[in-house]
Amino acid sequence: MPGVASGLQRDVRLVRRRAWIFIPFLIIGIFIAISFRSVAGNANAVASMQLETVVQDLVLGGDRGLRIFEAQSMTGDAEFKKKVVEATGNQNFDYARFSIALTPISVADGVSRGILTVSIQDANKAEAERLRAAFVTVFRDEYTAQNGLFRQRFISKKQAVADLAESDFESASRALRQRIEAKGLPYDEILRSQGGDATVIGELNRFEGRYSTELAQINAAQVVSSGVTGVQASVILGTTVANDQAAAALATRKEILNSTIAQIRTLRTSLSDISFDKETLGEIDRIRTLASIKNESYIRLNNAKVAITGAQSSIDTSFSFSGGVAGTLYGRIAVAIAFTIVFGLIAIYGWEWLSQVRSQAKE
């Protein structure tokens, strides 16, 4: 133990005696610490954002656009990139420096979860963290706010589809409308589905049915061998008819009904698809389809507006950091001190050993 203590004392005295040797190694260590940053690798600042969107008031399929994949897609939007660049404070910042990856957790009707990881490297650790914070702040605001880009992109796409469907319908139907109305036919009725109760054709069918029923009653009364009575004519016509006028009244009414039914059938035929040539009918069918697409597009647009109002988005962010230790002030100081101590001690003991060798050689 005393020997160890005396040996330690000798080492301490040796280091003190030759402490000046540390000075050149300290200077070299400082230069090495400054240049070491370029070979030690960049700092990598990482943010893991756990995302969740829940749509409370959901029309089936109405959240297609509020899912985790659309959240990742938002990061590639030109407007989002512009906001992040502005947040960095450098208009010449290269947004492509961010590395973005998505890990879906669960996607179902009304709920979507996943982890979006963003990382950025920089020679300076503080700068890497600052740039990471700029991205995360912009993403949080645009993802969670009701008027944020995440929801507005959803609505704008639905609106664009509806506007396109409206434009296609209007441009396609303009020429056809002129042709149909030139024939004296109602254009809106031609575009309706054929035979529906709410159409003119449906109303004509009802009239024909009622008139055909009345015509059948007259025909039945006329075949009675005893002749038509005033009572029968009164029941059929709904007004008082004398016996001597019954036959003539029913004959007149029958003629009117036959003419009316013929006119109804002619009008109905003019409104039906069979009255048009192949080219015109094809154009009518195309515009009917465009009208259906237009209506469906606006239904989806309104469903989307309901969805974003009832959607709740949350984000839980964790930060991590790797590499680039030499890029920090403490890292550079540690490199300089370590170099100075290690190589300084080697030089001191090397000097002492060489001194002892020369002394022994002189003896």
Phi, psi and omega in degrees: 000314176299325179296319179298315180298316181293325177294320178295320179297320179297320179297317181296317179296322179297314181297319179296319183294324183248028182299332180301338179295333180295333187300307180297326179289330175294317179297314179297321180297324179295315178297320179295319180297322180291318182278343184293336181300324183289336181255350182274352179096156181279160173284140181240107180263126187238139173233127177252114184252114177273115187254146176211130173234125178240125179259113186284314183254093191246126165274138186309122181080001184286353179261009177290094186140349177243025183262172188299328181292324178290332176295318176293319180299329179300327182293345176262000180288139182300323180293321179294315179302318180299318180296319180293316179300318178296324180292333179286340181082006181232106183294343179262011181295139180270105182298334182294350177293337178285135174254122187237130180221145181244135173238100180295144176252306177205140178224120179210174179299119176091352180212140180212127181228150177183173179242122177255121182251128177235137179221155177211141181252145176204152179296333181255124183299316181297322179292319178299319180291324179294316179294321177299317180297324179297316180296311185297319181297313180295317182296317181300315181296314184286336182275324188262334185288145179297328178259018181286168184296328181302314180279323182293327176296321179299311181292318184296325178292317177297320180294320179296320178294317180296318179296319179294318179297320178296316181295317179298318180296313183295315182292324182285329186270348185299311182292320181295323181300318179298320180293318183291314182291335176295336178272001180078021182254147179285117185297319182296326179288326180296324183283344180288156175297140186286138171087000181290153183297331184274000182267166176297321178299320177297321178292321177296322177299321180294318178297316180298320178298317180293317180290325179293325177295316179294322179295321178296324178294319179295316179299321179294321180291327183286340181269000177291129186294329182281354180092161183280133178261166178296326180295315181297315179297321180297319180295317183289316185273345179076020178213162183286128181230133179285158182301319183285350180252357188297311184296316181294322181295318180291324179296317179296317180295324180296319179296318179296317181295317179299318179294318180295315180298321178296319179293320178299315181294322178295315179295318180297319179296322181293335180268347184272164184296333185290347183273354184254150175288168186301317182295313180295319180296321177298321179291321178298314180298322179295318182288326174301319179294317178298323178295319179295318178297318178300313180296318180294324180296319179288330174296314179295324178298314180292325175298321179295321178296322176294319183297314183290332177292323181266005183272137176238124181244136179229156182217132178236116189248136173236144183245147175215168186210143178211153175068176173068025181300322181292348179280348179270162179298314180296324179295318180293321177298318180297319179297316181296316181294315181298316179297316182298313184292311185297306184284333175295315178295319178300316181294318181297311182290328175294319178298315182297319180295317178296323179297318180293322179297318179294322180296316179295325178294325179289327179290000000 
